[in-house]
Amino acid sequence: MLRTLLQMQEPYFIARQEKAPLLREREAFLEHLLHQGTSLAAARGVSWQLLNVIRLLRLTQLRAVWIDEIEAAAKNWTRQQRSNPNIRSVKHTGGYFIYVAKKWLRFAGVLKEPVASRTKFADKIDEYTKWMTEDLGLATPTVRSRQGKASLFFKWLSARRRSLASARLRDVDDFLIFKAADGWSRKSACGYADALRSFFRYAEKRGWCKPGIGEGITSPRIYAQEGLPEGPEWKDVQRLLKSVKANNAAALRARAVLFLLAVYGLRSGEITHLLLSDFDWRAETFMVDHSKRGGAQKYPLQREVGDAILAYIQKARPRSSCRNLFLTLKPPYRAIGCSALWKITSRNMQAVGIRCRRRGPHSLRHACATHLLEQGASMKEIGDLLGHRDYRSTSIYAKVHLKQLRLVAEFDLGGLL
């Protein structure tokens, strides 16, 4: 396999690769990289760096290697490269050495990484998480959010050398005041107050803390209209969709993503989890696994959206064993994350001059819902499209629409009344 990878190389270089230790192990790793979608040029660079890894770590056979040993070897490699007259810069030399060494040794199963120590409240958080999942049946994002918020509070509490048994309502208030001074909005503080109220109610039932804390936690006041979602007007959304015209991989992927966000109002997590197998091209439908409500829902595939997705699959999507619809642009290819969707949306909205306070994927979800409301769709129809479990989640868009109607009511009717 190495001979194929190193074709067009001098026989001396091929012999050097084949005579180095751990040939079979290196070949297995390089084959894995190529299968992931790594280019030949990148895999060739990795193959040469592996020789330095073997030499500086003194590997004649695979053994357990700790991170600090790799970092020490990387420093030696950087020092050696500084005296190499053919090297223009050593800025990324050590980092690339560490990257290749960790990736290979982790693939081989011999990389020893320090295990993160569990906090004193970890067992309580685990039990609370299990209760939310199994007894309440909450959606995974909700469970993860409440778990994270409770963990942050207990990290703050531990720094003050306090135990859960000695925790008081005043501690929760101090935590919220402290974070508000750190730049939290009232909406963020309200979310943390709700999460901590839920935890302390459970903790009281388990006898972990003093009674009355859960009921005593009050959320900051959220003023009328403060929590309304914000997004562009529909004419701006149409302008956005028409603006992505290039045929490069980034533009084709962005066009498909923006169409799904604007036409169906999908959440970021729902788009990142879309699979190739979710699309039935003959029936012109696709399935979405709702991240909050839970469960799969079938959608009709609108023609322009289908064309955008097909163009991405046929012209831009890299060949990969990963079955997610949207992949990264550079190898190793993997499913894109929510942060990538935010960048796609924000950059394209900024490029066409769309001015609104929020420019993430959720702003297009808001624009979709508001547009449907203006077209006469019912709350239930909009809620079904957006994957809402509760009608009250949809009713927030009616407030936005009512605000627009009030603007109309303020027009001077010229004495007609």
FENDA-V471331 format. One record per residue. OMEGA is omega in whole degrees, 0 to 359 (none if undefined). BURIAL is I if it has 24 or more other ideal C-beta (glycine too) atoms within 12 Angstrom, else O. D_FIRST is the distance of its C-alpha to the first C-alpha in whole Angstrom. Layout:
OMEGA&BURIAL&D_FIRST ; OMEGA&BURIAL&D_FIRST
This chain:
179&I&0 ; 180&I&4 ; 178&O&5 ; 181&O&5 ; 185&I&6 ; 179&I&9 ; 184&O&10 ; 177&O&14 ; 177&O&14 ; 179&O&16 ; 180&O&15 ; 182&O&17 ; 179&O&14 ; 179&O&11 ; 180&O&13 ; 178&O&14 ; 186&I&11 ; 180&O&10 ; 181&O&14 ; 180&I&15 ; 172&O&16 ; 182&I&14 ; 183&I&10 ; 181&O&10 ; 179&I&12 ; 179&I&10 ; 179&I&7 ; 180&O&9 ; 180&I&11 ; 177&I&9 ; 177&O&8 ; 179&I&12 ; 180&I&13 ; 178&I&11 ; 179&O&13 ; 180&I&16 ; 177&I&16 ; 180&I&15 ; 179&O&15 ; 181&O&12 ; 180&O&14 ; 179&I&15 ; 178&I&12 ; 177&I&11 ; 178&O&15 ; 182&I&14 ; 178&I&11 ; 179&I&14 ; 178&I&17 ; 178&I&15 ; 177&I&16 ; 178&I&20 ; 180&I&20 ; 183&I&19 ; 185&O&21 ; 175&I&24 ; 178&I&24 ; 181&O&24 ; 171&I&21 ; 172&O&21 ; 182&O&20 ; 178&I&20 ; 179&O&24 ; 180&O&26 ; 180&I&26 ; 182&O&29 ; 183&O&29 ; 176&O&32 ; 178&I&29 ; 181&I&27 ; 177&O&29 ; 178&O&31 ; 179&I&28 ; 177&I&27 ; 177&O&31 ; 180&O&30 ; 178&I&27 ; 178&I&29 ; 179&O&32 ; 183&O&30 ; 179&I&29 ; 180&O&32 ; 180&O&33 ; 183&O&30 ; 182&O&32 ; 181&O&29 ; 181&O&29 ; 183&O&31 ; 178&O&31 ; 185&O&30 ; 185&O&31 ; 184&O&28 ; 182&I&26 ; 180&I&27 ; 180&O&27 ; 177&I&23 ; 180&I&23 ; 180&I&24 ; 182&I&22 ; 182&I&19 ; 181&I&20 ; 182&I&22 ; 181&I&19 ; 184&I&17 ; 175&I&20 ; 177&O&21 ; 180&I&18 ; 177&I&18 ; 183&O&22 ; 179&I&23 ; 180&I&24 ; 180&O&28 ; 180&O&30 ; 179&O&34 ; 180&O&36 ; 181&O&38 ; 179&O&42 ; 180&O&44 ; 182&O&47 ; 181&O&50 ; 187&I&50 ; 181&O&47 ; 179&O&48 ; 180&I&51 ; 179&I&49 ; 181&O&46 ; 177&O&50 ; 179&I&51 ; 179&I&47 ; 179&O&47 ; 179&I&51 ; 184&I&50 ; 189&O&47 ; 184&O&49 ; 181&O&53 ; 181&O&53 ; 181&O&50 ; 179&I&49 ; 183&I&46 ; 178&O&43 ; 179&O&44 ; 179&I&47 ; 182&I&46 ; 180&O&44 ; 180&I&46 ; 178&I&49 ; 180&I&47 ; 181&O&46 ; 178&I&49 ; 180&I&51 ; 180&I&48 ; 178&I&49 ; 183&I&53 ; 172&I&52 ; 176&O&50 ; 181&I&53 ; 180&I&56 ; 180&O&54 ; 179&O&54 ; 176&O&58 ; 179&O&58 ; 177&O&59 ; 179&O&58 ; 181&I&58 ; 182&O&62 ; 181&O&63 ; 180&I&62 ; 177&O&65 ; 180&I&65 ; 179&O&66 ; 179&I&62 ; 179&I&61 ; 180&I&63 ; 179&O&62 ; 180&I&58 ; 178&I&59 ; 180&O&61 ; 181&O&59 ; 177&I&56 ; 178&O&58 ; 180&O&59 ; 175&O&56 ; 179&O&55 ; 172&O&55 ; 177&O&57 ; 181&O&59 ; 178&O&57 ; 179&O&54 ; 179&I&57 ; 178&I&58 ; 178&I&55 ; 178&I&54 ; 179&I&58 ; 181&I&57 ; 180&I&54 ; 175&I&56 ; 179&I&59 ; 181&I&57 ; 185&I&56 ; 174&I&59 ; 178&I&61 ; 181&I&58 ; 178&I&58 ; 178&I&62 ; 180&O&62 ; 179&O&60 ; 182&O&62 ; 186&I&60 ; 179&I&62 ; 180&O&66 ; 173&O&67 ; 183&O&68 ; 182&I&65 ; 181&I&63 ; 184&O&66 ; 181&O&67 ; 179&I&64 ; 180&O&65 ; 174&O&63 ; 181&I&63 ; 174&O&65 ; 185&O&63 ; 181&O&65 ; 179&O&66 ; 184&O&63 ; 184&O&61 ; 182&O&58 ; 176&I&58 ; 181&I&55 ; 179&I&54 ; 181&I&53 ; 173&I&53 ; 186&O&56 ; 178&I&54 ; 177&O&55 ; 177&I&53 ; 178&I&50 ; 178&O&50 ; 178&O&50 ; 182&I&47 ; 180&I&45 ; 187&O&46 ; 184&O&45 ; 188&I&41 ; 184&O&41 ; 181&O&38 ; 176&O&34 ; 186&O&32 ; 182&I&30 ; 182&I&32 ; 179&I&35 ; 177&I&34 ; 181&I&33 ; 181&I&36 ; 180&I&38 ; 179&I&37 ; 183&I&38 ; 178&I&41 ; 180&I&42 ; 180&I&42 ; 187&I&43 ; 186&I&46 ; 184&I&47 ; 179&I&46 ; 182&I&47 ; 175&I&44 ; 181&I&43 ; 182&I&40 ; 179&I&39 ; 179&I&39 ; 181&I&37 ; 181&I&34 ; 178&I&34 ; 179&I&34 ; 175&O&32 ; 182&I&31 ; 178&O&32 ; 185&I&35 ; 175&I&36 ; 188&O&38 ; 179&O&38 ; 180&O&40 ; 181&O&43 ; 177&O&42 ; 173&O&42 ; 184&I&40 ; 177&I&40 ; 176&I&41 ; 186&I&40 ; 185&I&43 ; 182&I&43 ; 183&I&46 ; 184&I&48 ; 179&O&45 ; 182&O&45 ; 179&O&43 ; 180&I&45 ; 179&O&45 ; 171&I&45 ; 183&O&46 ; 179&I&43 ; 191&O&45 ; 181&O&45 ; 178&O&44 ; 179&I&42 ; 179&I&40 ; 180&O&39 ; 180&I&38 ; 178&I&35 ; 179&I&34 ; 178&I&34 ; 182&I&32 ; 186&I&29 ; 188&O&29 ; 190&O&29 ; 184&I&28 ; 181&I&26 ; 176&I&22 ; 186&O&20 ; 176&I&20 ; 177&O&20 ; 187&O&23 ; 175&O&26 ; 182&I&28 ; 185&I&30 ; 182&I&30 ; 175&I&27 ; 182&I&26 ; 183&I&26 ; 179&O&23 ; 356&I&20 ; 186&I&19 ; 180&I&21 ; 181&O&24 ; 178&I&28 ; 179&I&30 ; 182&O&33 ; 179&I&37 ; 178&O&37 ; 178&I&35 ; 179&I&37 ; 180&I&40 ; 179&I&38 ; 183&I&38 ; 184&I&42 ; 183&I&43 ; 181&O&42 ; 176&I&43 ; 179&I&46 ; 182&O&47 ; 181&O&46 ; 174&I&48 ; 177&O&51 ; 182&I&51 ; 171&O&54 ; 188&I&54 ; 180&O&53 ; 182&O&50 ; 179&I&47 ; 180&I&45 ; 184&I&44 ; 178&I&47 ; 177&I&49 ; 174&I&48 ; 177&I&48 ; 181&I&52 ; 178&I&52 ; 183&I&51 ; 180&I&54 ; 179&I&57 ; 179&I&56 ; 179&I&56 ; 179&I&60 ; 180&O&61 ; 175&O&60 ; 178&O&62 ; 180&O&60 ; 178&O&61 ; 181&I&60 ; 180&O&58 ; 179&O&56 ; 179&I&55 ; 178&I&54 ; 180&I&53 ; 184&I&50 ; 180&I&50 ; 178&I&49 ; 176&I&52 ; 185&O&53 ; 180&O&57 ; 182&O&59 ; 176&O&60 ; 180&I&56 ; 186&I&57 ; 180&O&61 ; 179&I&59 ; 176&I&59 ; 178&I&62 ; 178&I&63 ; 181&I&62 ; 179&I&63 ; 178&O&67 ; 179&O&66 ; 179&O&66 ; 179&O&69 ; 177&O&71 ; 178&O&70 ; 183&O&71 ; 182&O&75 ; 181&O&75 ; 177&O&76 ; 183&O&80 ; 172&O&81 ; 176&O&84 ; 180&O&87 ; 182&O&86 ; none&O&86
